[in-house]
């Protein structure tokens, strides 16, 4: 029970970490001519990781306004994704803490018997 939930949370956090790296790369390349914004389909990547698929794959984001230099990074979009990622990571971390507290409690109860 605890193990499967913890494994799912770990995979969820791995996908969050991958997205965080992509968003950071997008922000770092905001002034790079020709750079195309990269992202991943979060839900699909998480589902894939739950079913043992390989690592998350990034893809170019379409539908963004392209500047004269060919770059399409939108800082407002990236800031929103950073905030969303932070909220998701905090929630996952809190859930993991609860799982660890439950495990610790079970261990202590077992020692008292």
Steps between C-alpha positions, in 0.01 A plus 500: 500500500750760616757367256284539187390849602860600571614361166227693320595819681864445411413461132275807516785702649738371231268633229475830691881520509520440126246774433688735735818447297316567175342820630835619638659431162224695325555799729878480452450507123250786487747706293645218290412555134306209352444325834171312520324454834515143630250330729343162566148368522499470877206262537619267223855493633380425853275221375787360294732503801239317710488226239877460472558702184837669453599849593290804417545647155482867420336649198483842339198703609282620216260792489728751668575838348831490313718810529695645208808300599307170484485458879160417649567500876219673691620601848144531634431139400827382653433688826156338519653155446764566768226595747289199407799270531585645841146442628499144369842428650394637839185288497696187403760569767229539764338173392837327518552635853163356603599162352829505689328596826257209458789263436691632801191462716450141385864420579474648849176313571665178387791552736267545798337159451 
